[in-house]
Amino acid sequence: MQQIPRHQEGQGLVEYALILVLVAVVVIVILALLGPAIGNIFSNIINSLNPTTTPAATAVATSVPAG
């Protein structure tokens, strides 16, 4: 059985690390570019799930006399 020299094992590790760094940089750039758009989408979803009070409900609440 042939043994792999240690410097080749280290070279493979460095290659995997470089690929990982490249993927991380690409993900960061994509998030930086699309982050505001993604944030707006989530804001729209949250606003549609929690609607604000309607004008009719506000009118009923303000027409009640105080005291």
mmJSON file of the N, C-alpha and C atoms, coordinates in Angstrom:
{"data_MODEL":{"atom_site":{
"group_PDB":["ATOM","ATOM","ATOM","ATOM","ATOM","ATOM","ATOM","ATOM","ATOM","ATOM","ATOM","ATOM","ATOM","ATOM","ATOM","ATOM","ATOM","ATOM","ATOM","ATOM","ATOM","ATOM","ATOM","ATOM","ATOM","ATOM","ATOM","ATOM","ATOM","ATOM","ATOM","ATOM","ATOM","ATOM","ATOM","ATOM","ATOM","ATOM","ATOM","ATOM","ATOM","ATOM","ATOM","ATOM","ATOM","ATOM","ATOM","ATOM","ATOM","ATOM","ATOM","ATOM","ATOM","ATOM","ATOM","ATOM","ATOM","ATOM","ATOM","ATOM","ATOM","ATOM","ATOM","ATOM","ATOM","ATOM","ATOM","ATOM","ATOM","ATOM","ATOM","ATOM","ATOM","ATOM","ATOM","ATOM","ATOM","ATOM","ATOM","ATOM","ATOM","ATOM","ATOM","ATOM","ATOM","ATOM","ATOM","ATOM","ATOM","ATOM","ATOM","ATOM","ATOM","ATOM","ATOM","ATOM","ATOM","ATOM","ATOM","ATOM","ATOM","ATOM","ATOM","ATOM","ATOM","ATOM","ATOM","ATOM","ATOM","ATOM","ATOM","ATOM","ATOM","ATOM","ATOM","ATOM","ATOM","ATOM","ATOM","ATOM","ATOM","ATOM","ATOM","ATOM","ATOM","ATOM","ATOM","ATOM","ATOM","ATOM","ATOM","ATOM","ATOM","ATOM","ATOM","ATOM","ATOM","ATOM","ATOM","ATOM","ATOM","ATOM","ATOM","ATOM","ATOM","ATOM","ATOM","ATOM","ATOM","ATOM","ATOM","ATOM","ATOM","ATOM","ATOM","ATOM","ATOM","ATOM","ATOM","ATOM","ATOM","ATOM","ATOM","ATOM","ATOM","ATOM","ATOM","ATOM","ATOM","ATOM","ATOM","ATOM","ATOM","ATOM","ATOM","ATOM","ATOM","ATOM","ATOM","ATOM","ATOM","ATOM","ATOM","ATOM","ATOM","ATOM","ATOM","ATOM","ATOM","ATOM","ATOM","ATOM","ATOM","ATOM","ATOM","ATOM","ATOM","ATOM","ATOM","ATOM","ATOM"],
"id":[1,2,3,4,5,6,7,8,9,10,11,12,13,14,15,16,17,18,19,20,21,22,23,24,25,26,27,28,29,30,31,32,33,34,35,36,37,38,39,40,41,42,43,44,45,46,47,48,49,50,51,52,53,54,55,56,57,58,59,60,61,62,63,64,65,66,67,68,69,70,71,72,73,74,75,76,77,78,79,80,81,82,83,84,85,86,87,88,89,90,91,92,93,94,95,96,97,98,99,100,101,102,103,104,105,106,107,108,109,110,111,112,113,114,115,116,117,118,119,120,121,122,123,124,125,126,127,128,129,130,131,132,133,134,135,136,137,138,139,140,141,142,143,144,145,146,147,148,149,150,151,152,153,154,155,156,157,158,159,160,161,162,163,164,165,166,167,168,169,170,171,172,173,174,175,176,177,178,179,180,181,182,183,184,185,186,187,188,189,190,191,192,193,194,195,196,197,198,199,200,201],
"type_symbol":["N","C","C","N","C","C","N","C","C","N","C","C","N","C","C","N","C","C","N","C","C","N","C","C","N","C","C","N","C","C","N","C","C","N","C","C","N","C","C","N","C","C","N","C","C","N","C","C","N","C","C","N","C","C","N","C","C","N","C","C","N","C","C","N","C","C","N","C","C","N","C","C","N","C","C","N","C","C","N","C","C","N","C","C","N","C","C","N","C","C","N","C","C","N","C","C","N","C","C","N","C","C","N","C","C","N","C","C","N","C","C","N","C","C","N","C","C","N","C","C","N","C","C","N","C","C","N","C","C","N","C","C","N","C","C","N","C","C","N","C","C","N","C","C","N","C","C","N","C","C","N","C","C","N","C","C","N","C","C","N","C","C","N","C","C","N","C","C","N","C","C","N","C","C","N","C","C","N","C","C","N","C","C","N","C","C","N","C","C","N","C","C","N","C","C","N","C","C","N","C","C"],
"label_atom_id":["N","CA","C","N","CA","C","N","CA","C","N","CA","C","N","CA","C","N","CA","C","N","CA","C","N","CA","C","N","CA","C","N","CA","C","N","CA","C","N","CA","C","N","CA","C","N","CA","C","N","CA","C","N","CA","C","N","CA","C","N","CA","C","N","CA","C","N","CA","C","N","CA","C","N","CA","C","N","CA","C","N","CA","C","N","CA","C","N","CA","C","N","CA","C","N","CA","C","N","CA","C","N","CA","C","N","CA","C","N","CA","C","N","CA","C","N","CA","C","N","CA","C","N","CA","C","N","CA","C","N","CA","C","N","CA","C","N","CA","C","N","CA","C","N","CA","C","N","CA","C","N","CA","C","N","CA","C","N","CA","C","N","CA","C","N","CA","C","N","CA","C","N","CA","C","N","CA","C","N","CA","C","N","CA","C","N","CA","C","N","CA","C","N","CA","C","N","CA","C","N","CA","C","N","CA","C","N","CA","C","N","CA","C","N","CA","C","N","CA","C","N","CA","C","N","CA","C","N","CA","C","N","CA","C"],
"label_alt_id":[null,null,null,null,null,null,null,null,null,null,null,null,null,null,null,null,null,null,null,null,null,null,null,null,null,null,null,null,null,null,null,null,null,null,null,null,null,null,null,null,null,null,null,null,null,null,null,null,null,null,null,null,null,null,null,null,null,null,null,null,null,null,null,null,null,null,null,null,null,null,null,null,null,null,null,null,null,null,null,null,null,null,null,null,null,null,null,null,null,null,null,null,null,null,null,null,null,null,null,null,null,null,null,null,null,null,null,null,null,null,null,null,null,null,null,null,null,null,null,null,null,null,null,null,null,null,null,null,null,null,null,null,null,null,null,null,null,null,null,null,null,null,null,null,null,null,null,null,null,null,null,null,null,null,null,null,null,null,null,null,null,null,null,null,null,null,null,null,null,null,null,null,null,null,null,null,null,null,null,null,null,null,null,null,null,null,null,null,null,null,null,null,null,null,null,null,null,null,null,null,null],
"label_comp_id":["MET","MET","MET","GLN","GLN","GLN","GLN","GLN","GLN","ILE","ILE","ILE","PRO","PRO","PRO","ARG","ARG","ARG","HIS","HIS","HIS","GLN","GLN","GLN","GLU","GLU","GLU","GLY","GLY","GLY","GLN","GLN","GLN","GLY","GLY","GLY","LEU","LEU","LEU","VAL","VAL","VAL","GLU","GLU","GLU","TYR","TYR","TYR","ALA","ALA","ALA","LEU","LEU","LEU","ILE","ILE","ILE","LEU","LEU","LEU","VAL","VAL","VAL","LEU","LEU","LEU","VAL","VAL","VAL","ALA","ALA","ALA","VAL","VAL","VAL","VAL","VAL","VAL","VAL","VAL","VAL","ILE","ILE","ILE","VAL","VAL","VAL","ILE","ILE","ILE","LEU","LEU","LEU","ALA","ALA","ALA","LEU","LEU","LEU","LEU","LEU","LEU","GLY","GLY","GLY","PRO","PRO","PRO","ALA","ALA","ALA","ILE","ILE","ILE","GLY","GLY","GLY","ASN","ASN","ASN","ILE","ILE","ILE","PHE","PHE","PHE","SER","SER","SER","ASN","ASN","ASN","ILE","ILE","ILE","ILE","ILE","ILE","ASN","ASN","ASN","SER","SER","SER","LEU","LEU","LEU","ASN","ASN","ASN","PRO","PRO","PRO","THR","THR","THR","THR","THR","THR","THR","THR","THR","PRO","PRO","PRO","ALA","ALA","ALA","ALA","ALA","ALA","THR","THR","THR","ALA","ALA","ALA","VAL","VAL","VAL","ALA","ALA","ALA","THR","THR","THR","SER","SER","SER","VAL","VAL","VAL","PRO","PRO","PRO","ALA","ALA","ALA","GLY","GLY","GLY"],
"label_asym_id":["A","A","A","A","A","A","A","A","A","A","A","A","A","A","A","A","A","A","A","A","A","A","A","A","A","A","A","A","A","A","A","A","A","A","A","A","A","A","A","A","A","A","A","A","A","A","A","A","A","A","A","A","A","A","A","A","A","A","A","A","A","A","A","A","A","A","A","A","A","A","A","A","A","A","A","A","A","A","A","A","A","A","A","A","A","A","A","A","A","A","A","A","A","A","A","A","A","A","A","A","A","A","A","A","A","A","A","A","A","A","A","A","A","A","A","A","A","A","A","A","A","A","A","A","A","A","A","A","A","A","A","A","A","A","A","A","A","A","A","A","A","A","A","A","A","A","A","A","A","A","A","A","A","A","A","A","A","A","A","A","A","A","A","A","A","A","A","A","A","A","A","A","A","A","A","A","A","A","A","A","A","A","A","A","A","A","A","A","A","A","A","A","A","A","A","A","A","A","A","A","A"],
"label_entity_id":["1","1","1","1","1","1","1","1","1","1","1","1","1","1","1","1","1","1","1","1","1","1","1","1","1","1","1","1","1","1","1","1","1","1","1","1","1","1","1","1","1","1","1","1","1","1","1","1","1","1","1","1","1","1","1","1","1","1","1","1","1","1","1","1","1","1","1","1","1","1","1","1","1","1","1","1","1","1","1","1","1","1","1","1","1","1","1","1","1","1","1","1","1","1","1","1","1","1","1","1","1","1","1","1","1","1","1","1","1","1","1","1","1","1","1","1","1","1","1","1","1","1","1","1","1","1","1","1","1","1","1","1","1","1","1","1","1","1","1","1","1","1","1","1","1","1","1","1","1","1","1","1","1","1","1","1","1","1","1","1","1","1","1","1","1","1","1","1","1","1","1","1","1","1","1","1","1","1","1","1","1","1","1","1","1","1","1","1","1","1","1","1","1","1","1","1","1","1","1","1","1"],
"label_seq_id":[1,1,1,2,2,2,3,3,3,4,4,4,5,5,5,6,6,6,7,7,7,8,8,8,9,9,9,10,10,10,11,11,11,12,12,12,13,13,13,14,14,14,15,15,15,16,16,16,17,17,17,18,18,18,19,19,19,20,20,20,21,21,21,22,22,22,23,23,23,24,24,24,25,25,25,26,26,26,27,27,27,28,28,28,29,29,29,30,30,30,31,31,31,32,32,32,33,33,33,34,34,34,35,35,35,36,36,36,37,37,37,38,38,38,39,39,39,40,40,40,41,41,41,42,42,42,43,43,43,44,44,44,45,45,45,46,46,46,47,47,47,48,48,48,49,49,49,50,50,50,51,51,51,52,52,52,53,53,53,54,54,54,55,55,55,56,56,56,57,57,57,58,58,58,59,59,59,60,60,60,61,61,61,62,62,62,63,63,63,64,64,64,65,65,65,66,66,66,67,67,67],
"pdbx_PDB_ins_code":[null,null,null,null,null,null,null,null,null,null,null,null,null,null,null,null,null,null,null,null,null,null,null,null,null,null,null,null,null,null,null,null,null,null,null,null,null,null,null,null,null,null,null,null,null,null,null,null,null,null,null,null,null,null,null,null,null,null,null,null,null,null,null,null,null,null,null,null,null,null,null,null,null,null,null,null,null,null,null,null,null,null,null,null,null,null,null,null,null,null,null,null,null,null,null,null,null,null,null,null,null,null,null,null,null,null,null,null,null,null,null,null,null,null,null,null,null,null,null,null,null,null,null,null,null,null,null,null,null,null,null,null,null,null,null,null,null,null,null,null,null,null,null,null,null,null,null,null,null,null,null,null,null,null,null,null,null,null,null,null,null,null,null,null,null,null,null,null,null,null,null,null,null,null,null,null,null,null,null,null,null,null,null,null,null,null,null,null,null,null,null,null,null,null,null,null,null,null,null,null,null],
"Cartn_x":[0.838,0.0,0.895,0.566,1.377,0.913,1.843,1.496,1.562,0.63,0.606,1.531,2.436,3.3,2.475,2.953,2.195,1.936,2.85,2.634,1.452,1.122,-0.041,-1.331,-1.328,-2.51,-2.793,-1.762,-1.926,-2.4,-1.948,-2.365,-3.865,-4.371,-5.805,-6.613,-6.115,-6.793,-6.845,-5.753,-5.708,-6.682,-6.781,-7.716,-9.159,-9.504,-10.855,-11.112,-10.116,-10.271,-10.485,-9.759,-9.934,-11.317,-11.806,-13.159,-14.183,-13.996,-14.913,-14.905,-13.74,-13.641,-14.327,-14.133,-14.771,-16.29,-16.81,-18.257,-18.771,-18.036,-18.459,-18.488,-17.501,-17.47,-18.645,-18.948,-20.072,-21.383,-21.567,-22.795,-22.914,-21.827,-21.855,-22.206,-21.641,-21.954,-23.421,-23.926,-25.331,-26.247,-25.951,-26.782,-26.703,-25.535,-25.4,-26.226,-26.273,-27.031,-28.532,-28.919,-30.336,-30.937,-30.136,-30.62,-31.804,-31.728,-32.88,-34.148,-34.013,-35.185,-35.795,-34.943,-35.434,-36.099,-35.514,-36.11,-37.476,-37.631,-38.938,-39.97,-39.554,-40.482,-40.98,-40.06,-40.475,-41.339,-41.039,-41.867,-43.273,-43.383,-44.713,-45.483,-44.796,-45.467,-45.951,-45.1,-45.485,-46.649,-46.596,-47.687,-48.986,-48.936,-50.166,-50.72,-49.864,-50.341,-50.88,-50.36,-50.803,-51.314,-52.532,-53.021,-53.282,-53.129,-53.405,-54.909,-55.344,-56.78,-57.375,-58.595,-59.281,-59.89,-60.138,-60.761,-62.134,-62.911,-64.237,-64.105,-63.164,-62.968,-62.491,-61.707,-61.255,-62.417,-63.302,-64.435,-65.369,-65.58,-66.449,-65.819,-64.511,-63.841,-63.838,-63.788,-63.742,-65.117,-66.202,-67.529,-68.129,-67.471,-67.961,-67.669,-68.7,-68.447,-67.624,-66.83,-65.982,-66.776,-66.489,-67.031,-68.177],
"Cartn_y":[-1.17,0.0,1.249,2.19,3.396,4.434,5.102,6.146,7.507,8.353,9.707,10.565,11.283,12.172,13.221,13.644,14.56,15.911,16.378,17.688,17.661,16.498,16.403,16.417,15.824,15.886,17.328,18.066,19.466,20.294,19.954,20.673,20.482,19.28,19.03,19.824,19.914,20.68,22.16,22.675,24.079,24.317,23.389,23.542,23.587,22.72,22.741,24.053,24.548,25.817,26.968,26.97,28.02,27.971,26.773,26.634,27.143,26.807,27.267,28.784,29.395,30.855,31.475,30.9,31.415,31.347,30.236,30.091,31.116,31.32,32.294,33.706,34.054,35.39,35.571,34.552,34.638,34.803,34.058,34.16,35.555,36.102,37.437,38.486,38.375,39.345,39.243,38.032,37.862,38.425,38.159,38.705,40.225,40.775,42.23,42.865,42.211,42.757,42.529,41.365,41.012,41.204,41.588,41.72,42.651,43.876,44.782,44.239,43.6,43.043,41.91,41.071,39.972,40.533,41.577,42.219,42.793,43.393,43.94,42.845,41.712,40.592,40.111,39.945,39.498,40.544,41.818,42.879,42.835,42.617,42.52,41.325,40.214,39.026,39.305,39.923,40.234,41.217,42.234,43.215,42.588,41.619,40.972,40.035,39.484,38.617,39.409,40.614,41.48,42.798,42.801,44.042,45.105,46.352,47.457,47.63,48.466,48.672,49.349,48.977,49.541,50.885,51.757,53.054,52.901,51.867,51.657,51.341,50.533,50.201,51.434,52.276,53.496,54.453,54.545,55.453,55.013,53.742,53.235,53.559,53.385,53.623,55.099,56.004,57.433,58.013,57.328,57.879,57.631,56.865,56.607,57.815,58.381,59.567,59.223,60.175,59.972,60.184,59.391,59.63,58.824],
"Cartn_z":[0.0,0.0,0.0,-0.852,-0.961,0.045,0.679,1.633,0.95,1.318,0.772,1.622,1.003,1.794,2.538,3.712,4.559,3.891,3.052,2.438,1.469,0.914,0.034,0.84,2.023,2.875,3.273,3.624,3.98,2.806,1.62,0.42,0.203,0.401,0.256,1.257,2.478,3.507,3.142,2.619,2.204,1.056,0.131,-0.983,-0.479,0.45,1.012,1.753,2.466,3.179,2.198,1.089,0.09,-0.536,-0.806,-1.347,-0.346,0.924,1.966,2.074,2.006,2.06,0.847,-0.322,-1.53,-1.424,-0.942,-0.773,0.24,1.335,2.345,1.765,0.969,0.362,-0.598,-1.382,-2.311,-1.55,-0.477,0.315,0.931,1.437,2.034,0.988,-0.203,-1.268,-1.67,-1.807,-2.189,-1.12,0.149,1.221,1.291,1.015,1.026,-0.088,-1.239,-2.36,-2.218,-1.746,-1.673,-0.29,0.69,2.061,2.214,1.691,1.825,1.156,0.017,-0.663,0.157,0.714,1.552,2.811,3.387,4.558,4.246,3.074,2.677,2.497,1.956,1.788,3.143,4.1,5.429,6.121,5.92,6.505,5.932,4.634,4.021,4.558,4.765,5.309,6.728,7.55,8.927,8.961,8.1,8.057,7.589,6.695,6.241,7.312,8.16,9.238,10.423,10.633,11.73,11.159,10.606,9.997,11.066,10.675,11.595,11.72,12.642,12.838,11.616,11.299,10.139,10.516,9.561,9.871,10.506,10.142,10.731,12.213,12.587,13.999,14.768,14.158,14.815,14.993,14.005,14.086,15.214,15.383,16.461,17.813,17.927,19.201,19.555,18.578,18.893,19.095,18.692,18.842,20.224,21.07,22.43,23.293,23.947,24.793,26.019,26.438,27.608,28.889,29.88,31.203,31.519],
"occupancy":[1.0,1.0,1.0,1.0,1.0,1.0,1.0,1.0,1.0,1.0,1.0,1.0,1.0,1.0,1.0,1.0,1.0,1.0,1.0,1.0,1.0,1.0,1.0,1.0,1.0,1.0,1.0,1.0,1.0,1.0,1.0,1.0,1.0,1.0,1.0,1.0,1.0,1.0,1.0,1.0,1.0,1.0,1.0,1.0,1.0,1.0,1.0,1.0,1.0,1.0,1.0,1.0,1.0,1.0,1.0,1.0,1.0,1.0,1.0,1.0,1.0,1.0,1.0,1.0,1.0,1.0,1.0,1.0,1.0,1.0,1.0,1.0,1.0,1.0,1.0,1.0,1.0,1.0,1.0,1.0,1.0,1.0,1.0,1.0,1.0,1.0,1.0,1.0,1.0,1.0,1.0,1.0,1.0,1.0,1.0,1.0,1.0,1.0,1.0,1.0,1.0,1.0,1.0,1.0,1.0,1.0,1.0,1.0,1.0,1.0,1.0,1.0,1.0,1.0,1.0,1.0,1.0,1.0,1.0,1.0,1.0,1.0,1.0,1.0,1.0,1.0,1.0,1.0,1.0,1.0,1.0,1.0,1.0,1.0,1.0,1.0,1.0,1.0,1.0,1.0,1.0,1.0,1.0,1.0,1.0,1.0,1.0,1.0,1.0,1.0,1.0,1.0,1.0,1.0,1.0,1.0,1.0,1.0,1.0,1.0,1.0,1.0,1.0,1.0,1.0,1.0,1.0,1.0,1.0,1.0,1.0,1.0,1.0,1.0,1.0,1.0,1.0,1.0,1.0,1.0,1.0,1.0,1.0,1.0,1.0,1.0,1.0,1.0,1.0,1.0,1.0,1.0,1.0,1.0,1.0,1.0,1.0,1.0,1.0,1.0,1.0],
"B_iso_or_equiv":[0.0,0.0,0.0,0.0,0.0,0.0,0.0,0.0,0.0,0.0,0.0,0.0,0.0,0.0,0.0,0.0,0.0,0.0,0.0,0.0,0.0,0.0,0.0,0.0,0.0,0.0,0.0,0.0,0.0,0.0,0.0,0.0,0.0,0.0,0.0,0.0,0.0,0.0,0.0,0.0,0.0,0.0,0.0,0.0,0.0,0.0,0.0,0.0,0.0,0.0,0.0,0.0,0.0,0.0,0.0,0.0,0.0,0.0,0.0,0.0,0.0,0.0,0.0,0.0,0.0,0.0,0.0,0.0,0.0,0.0,0.0,0.0,0.0,0.0,0.0,0.0,0.0,0.0,0.0,0.0,0.0,0.0,0.0,0.0,0.0,0.0,0.0,0.0,0.0,0.0,0.0,0.0,0.0,0.0,0.0,0.0,0.0,0.0,0.0,0.0,0.0,0.0,0.0,0.0,0.0,0.0,0.0,0.0,0.0,0.0,0.0,0.0,0.0,0.0,0.0,0.0,0.0,0.0,0.0,0.0,0.0,0.0,0.0,0.0,0.0,0.0,0.0,0.0,0.0,0.0,0.0,0.0,0.0,0.0,0.0,0.0,0.0,0.0,0.0,0.0,0.0,0.0,0.0,0.0,0.0,0.0,0.0,0.0,0.0,0.0,0.0,0.0,0.0,0.0,0.0,0.0,0.0,0.0,0.0,0.0,0.0,0.0,0.0,0.0,0.0,0.0,0.0,0.0,0.0,0.0,0.0,0.0,0.0,0.0,0.0,0.0,0.0,0.0,0.0,0.0,0.0,0.0,0.0,0.0,0.0,0.0,0.0,0.0,0.0,0.0,0.0,0.0,0.0,0.0,0.0,0.0,0.0,0.0,0.0,0.0,0.0],
"pdbx_formal_charge":[null,null,null,null,null,null,null,null,null,null,null,null,null,null,null,null,null,null,null,null,null,null,null,null,null,null,null,null,null,null,null,null,null,null,null,null,null,null,null,null,null,null,null,null,null,null,null,null,null,null,null,null,null,null,null,null,null,null,null,null,null,null,null,null,null,null,null,null,null,null,null,null,null,null,null,null,null,null,null,null,null,null,null,null,null,null,null,null,null,null,null,null,null,null,null,null,null,null,null,null,null,null,null,null,null,null,null,null,null,null,null,null,null,null,null,null,null,null,null,null,null,null,null,null,null,null,null,null,null,null,null,null,null,null,null,null,null,null,null,null,null,null,null,null,null,null,null,null,null,null,null,null,null,null,null,null,null,null,null,null,null,null,null,null,null,null,null,null,null,null,null,null,null,null,null,null,null,null,null,null,null,null,null,null,null,null,null,null,null,null,null,null,null,null,null,null,null,null,null,null,null],
"auth_seq_id":[1,1,1,2,2,2,3,3,3,4,4,4,5,5,5,6,6,6,7,7,7,8,8,8,9,9,9,10,10,10,11,11,11,12,12,12,13,13,13,14,14,14,15,15,15,16,16,16,17,17,17,18,18,18,19,19,19,20,20,20,21,21,21,22,22,22,23,23,23,24,24,24,25,25,25,26,26,26,27,27,27,28,28,28,29,29,29,30,30,30,31,31,31,32,32,32,33,33,33,34,34,34,35,35,35,36,36,36,37,37,37,38,38,38,39,39,39,40,40,40,41,41,41,42,42,42,43,43,43,44,44,44,45,45,45,46,46,46,47,47,47,48,48,48,49,49,49,50,50,50,51,51,51,52,52,52,53,53,53,54,54,54,55,55,55,56,56,56,57,57,57,58,58,58,59,59,59,60,60,60,61,61,61,62,62,62,63,63,63,64,64,64,65,65,65,66,66,66,67,67,67],
"auth_comp_id":["MET","MET","MET","GLN","GLN","GLN","GLN","GLN","GLN","ILE","ILE","ILE","PRO","PRO","PRO","ARG","ARG","ARG","HIS","HIS","HIS","GLN","GLN","GLN","GLU","GLU","GLU","GLY","GLY","GLY","GLN","GLN","GLN","GLY","GLY","GLY","LEU","LEU","LEU","VAL","VAL","VAL","GLU","GLU","GLU","TYR","TYR","TYR","ALA","ALA","ALA","LEU","LEU","LEU","ILE","ILE","ILE","LEU","LEU","LEU","VAL","VAL","VAL","LEU","LEU","LEU","VAL","VAL","VAL","ALA","ALA","ALA","VAL","VAL","VAL","VAL","VAL","VAL","VAL","VAL","VAL","ILE","ILE","ILE","VAL","VAL","VAL","ILE","ILE","ILE","LEU","LEU","LEU","ALA","ALA","ALA","LEU","LEU","LEU","LEU","LEU","LEU","GLY","GLY","GLY","PRO","PRO","PRO","ALA","ALA","ALA","ILE","ILE","ILE","GLY","GLY","GLY","ASN","ASN","ASN","ILE","ILE","ILE","PHE","PHE","PHE","SER","SER","SER","ASN","ASN","ASN","ILE","ILE","ILE","ILE","ILE","ILE","ASN","ASN","ASN","SER","SER","SER","LEU","LEU","LEU","ASN","ASN","ASN","PRO","PRO","PRO","THR","THR","THR","THR","THR","THR","THR","THR","THR","PRO","PRO","PRO","ALA","ALA","ALA","ALA","ALA","ALA","THR","THR","THR","ALA","ALA","ALA","VAL","VAL","VAL","ALA","ALA","ALA","THR","THR","THR","SER","SER","SER","VAL","VAL","VAL","PRO","PRO","PRO","ALA","ALA","ALA","GLY","GLY","GLY"],
"auth_asym_id":["A","A","A","A","A","A","A","A","A","A","A","A","A","A","A","A","A","A","A","A","A","A","A","A","A","A","A","A","A","A","A","A","A","A","A","A","A","A","A","A","A","A","A","A","A","A","A","A","A","A","A","A","A","A","A","A","A","A","A","A","A","A","A","A","A","A","A","A","A","A","A","A","A","A","A","A","A","A","A","A","A","A","A","A","A","A","A","A","A","A","A","A","A","A","A","A","A","A","A","A","A","A","A","A","A","A","A","A","A","A","A","A","A","A","A","A","A","A","A","A","A","A","A","A","A","A","A","A","A","A","A","A","A","A","A","A","A","A","A","A","A","A","A","A","A","A","A","A","A","A","A","A","A","A","A","A","A","A","A","A","A","A","A","A","A","A","A","A","A","A","A","A","A","A","A","A","A","A","A","A","A","A","A","A","A","A","A","A","A","A","A","A","A","A","A","A","A","A","A","A","A"],
"auth_atom_id":["N","CA","C","N","CA","C","N","CA","C","N","CA","C","N","CA","C","N","CA","C","N","CA","C","N","CA","C","N","CA","C","N","CA","C","N","CA","C","N","CA","C","N","CA","C","N","CA","C","N","CA","C","N","CA","C","N","CA","C","N","CA","C","N","CA","C","N","CA","C","N","CA","C","N","CA","C","N","CA","C","N","CA","C","N","CA","C","N","CA","C","N","CA","C","N","CA","C","N","CA","C","N","CA","C","N","CA","C","N","CA","C","N","CA","C","N","CA","C","N","CA","C","N","CA","C","N","CA","C","N","CA","C","N","CA","C","N","CA","C","N","CA","C","N","CA","C","N","CA","C","N","CA","C","N","CA","C","N","CA","C","N","CA","C","N","CA","C","N","CA","C","N","CA","C","N","CA","C","N","CA","C","N","CA","C","N","CA","C","N","CA","C","N","CA","C","N","CA","C","N","CA","C","N","CA","C","N","CA","C","N","CA","C","N","CA","C","N","CA","C","N","CA","C","N","CA","C","N","CA","C","N","CA","C"],
"pdbx_PDB_model_num":[1,1,1,1,1,1,1,1,1,1,1,1,1,1,1,1,1,1,1,1,1,1,1,1,1,1,1,1,1,1,1,1,1,1,1,1,1,1,1,1,1,1,1,1,1,1,1,1,1,1,1,1,1,1,1,1,1,1,1,1,1,1,1,1,1,1,1,1,1,1,1,1,1,1,1,1,1,1,1,1,1,1,1,1,1,1,1,1,1,1,1,1,1,1,1,1,1,1,1,1,1,1,1,1,1,1,1,1,1,1,1,1,1,1,1,1,1,1,1,1,1,1,1,1,1,1,1,1,1,1,1,1,1,1,1,1,1,1,1,1,1,1,1,1,1,1,1,1,1,1,1,1,1,1,1,1,1,1,1,1,1,1,1,1,1,1,1,1,1,1,1,1,1,1,1,1,1,1,1,1,1,1,1,1,1,1,1,1,1,1,1,1,1,1,1,1,1,1,1,1,1]
}}}
